Amino acid sequence: QALADVARCFAEGPTYETEYRARRKDGTLAWVLDSGRKVQTEDGAVKIGSVLMDITSRKEAEIALAVERERYRIALRSVTDVLFEYDIEQDTLIEYQRPSSALDDEPLRERRYPGYRQEIESGNLIYRDDVKRLYEALQSEGSVTVELRHAFPDHYEGWRWVRLHATMIFDQAGKPVRAIGSWKDVT
């Protein structure tokens, strides 16, 4: 594959770049970024100058990320709860939900709610007494499970009970920056 990459690059110009694995002296494999240039000397000879860089740690991180993405994609296929992420600084809630008629590989539907704190504090989405309990629970623990009453004006009249699981994410200074979790209608 590396030789094919080099040939393709040389067909387009005087430089090439390719990645491949090479065996080290100790027998282990390392990922290498091979970047080079073809030049013609004054006597007409063609020479190639290359720089080889060990990119093993970067490639291992890329592979681990790809595996994690696939694991996440597989896990999301069986999700029936609504997943959410609340960006505290932007005051935006993002919900991810699988449409009820969705196929296994269909992506989750994303809905954004800017200005979410005002909606919560208005008492229109979460029952007013439950808002206080939710805030107290989130401030006292990093992770919380709480049942509260939630309104779904587009789907139901009145209040529905939901079980909410949330985890607070903090920055390096210990300031909360996100709440991530899920909720499910348990009425």
PEMO-V28126 format. One record per residue. N is the residue number from 1. RES is the residue in one small letter. SS is DSSP state (alpha for helix, beta for strand, coil for the rest). PSI is psi as a letter, one per 40 degrees, with the letter a starting at -180 (none if undefined). BURIAL is + if it has 16 or more other C-alpha atoms within 10 Angstrom, else -. Layout:
N | RES | SS | PSI | BURIAL
N | RES | SS | PSI | BURIAL
//
This chain:
1 | q | coil | d | -
2 | a | alpha | d | -
3 | l | alpha | d | -
4 | a | alpha | d | -
5 | d | alpha | d | -
6 | v | alpha | d | +
7 | a | alpha | d | -
8 | r | alpha | d | -
9 | c | alpha | d | +
10 | f | alpha | d | +
11 | a | alpha | d | -
12 | e | alpha | e | -
13 | g | coil | a | -
14 | p | coil | e | -
15 | t | beta | i | +
16 | y | beta | i | +
17 | e | beta | h | +
18 | t | beta | i | +
19 | e | beta | i | +
20 | y | beta | i | -
21 | r | beta | i | -
22 | a | beta | i | -
23 | r | beta | h | -
24 | r | coil | i | -
25 | k | coil | d | -
26 | d | coil | e | -
27 | g | coil | e | -
28 | t | coil | i | -
29 | l | beta | i | -
30 | a | beta | i | +
31 | w | beta | h | +
32 | v | beta | h | +
33 | l | beta | h | +
34 | d | beta | h | +
35 | s | beta | h | +
36 | g | beta | i | +
37 | r | beta | h | +
38 | k | beta | h | -
39 | v | beta | i | -
40 | q | beta | h | -
41 | t | coil | i | -
42 | e | coil | d | -
43 | d | coil | e | -
44 | g | coil | e | -
45 | a | coil | i | -
46 | v | beta | h | -
47 | k | beta | i | -
48 | i | beta | h | -
49 | g | beta | h | -
50 | s | beta | i | -
51 | v | beta | h | -
52 | l | beta | h | -
53 | m | beta | h | -
54 | d | beta | h | -
55 | i | coil | f | +
56 | t | alpha | d | +
57 | s | alpha | d | -
58 | r | alpha | d | -
59 | k | alpha | d | -
60 | e | alpha | d | -
61 | a | alpha | d | -
62 | e | alpha | d | -
63 | i | alpha | d | -
64 | a | alpha | d | -
65 | l | alpha | d | -
66 | a | alpha | d | -
67 | v | alpha | d | -
68 | e | alpha | d | -
69 | r | alpha | d | -
70 | e | alpha | d | -
71 | r | alpha | d | -
72 | y | alpha | d | -
73 | r | alpha | d | -
74 | i | alpha | d | -
75 | a | alpha | d | -
76 | l | alpha | d | +
77 | r | alpha | d | +
78 | s | coil | e | -
79 | v | coil | h | -
80 | t | coil | e | -
81 | d | coil | i | +
82 | v | beta | h | +
83 | l | beta | i | +
84 | f | beta | i | +
85 | e | beta | h | +
86 | y | beta | h | +
87 | d | beta | h | +
88 | i | coil | d | -
89 | e | coil | d | -
90 | q | coil | e | -
91 | d | coil | f | -
92 | t | beta | h | +
93 | l | beta | h | +
94 | i | beta | h | +
95 | e | beta | i | +
96 | y | beta | h | +
97 | q | beta | i | +
98 | r | coil | h | +
99 | p | coil | i | -
100 | s | coil | d | -
101 | s | coil | e | -
102 | a | coil | i | -
103 | l | coil | i | -
104 | d | coil | d | -
105 | d | coil | e | -
106 | e | coil | h | -
107 | p | coil | i | -
108 | l | coil | i | +
109 | r | beta | h | -
110 | e | beta | h | -
111 | r | beta | h | -
112 | r | beta | h | -
113 | y | beta | g | -
114 | p | beta | i | -
115 | g | coil | f | -
116 | y | alpha | d | +
117 | r | alpha | d | -
118 | q | alpha | d | -
119 | e | alpha | d | -
120 | i | alpha | d | -
121 | e | alpha | e | -
122 | s | coil | e | -
123 | g | coil | e | -
124 | n | coil | d | -
125 | l | coil | d | +
126 | i | beta | h | +
127 | y | coil | h | +
128 | r | alpha | d | +
129 | d | alpha | d | -
130 | d | alpha | d | +
131 | v | alpha | d | +
132 | k | alpha | d | -
133 | r | alpha | d | -
134 | l | alpha | d | +
135 | y | alpha | d | -
136 | e | alpha | d | -
137 | a | alpha | d | +
138 | l | alpha | d | +
139 | q | alpha | d | -
140 | s | alpha | e | -
141 | e | coil | i | -
142 | g | coil | d | -
143 | s | beta | i | +
144 | v | beta | i | +
145 | t | beta | h | +
146 | v | beta | i | -
147 | e | beta | h | +
148 | l | beta | i | +
149 | r | beta | h | +
150 | h | beta | i | +
151 | a | beta | i | +
152 | f | coil | g | -
153 | p | coil | d | -
154 | d | coil | e | -
155 | h | coil | d | -
156 | y | coil | i | -
157 | e | coil | i | -
158 | g | coil | a | -
159 | w | beta | i | +
160 | r | beta | i | +
161 | w | beta | h | +
162 | v | beta | i | +
163 | r | beta | h | +
164 | l | beta | h | +
165 | h | beta | h | +
166 | a | beta | i | +
167 | t | beta | h | +
168 | m | beta | h | +
169 | i | beta | h | +
170 | f | beta | i | -
171 | d | coil | a | -
172 | q | coil | d | -
173 | a | coil | e | -
174 | g | coil | e | -
175 | k | coil | h | -
176 | p | beta | h | +
177 | v | beta | d | -
178 | r | beta | i | +
179 | a | beta | h | +
180 | i | beta | h | +
181 | g | beta | a | +
182 | s | beta | i | +
183 | w | beta | i | +
184 | k | beta | h | -
185 | d | beta | h | -
186 | v | coil | f | -
187 | t | coil | none | -
//
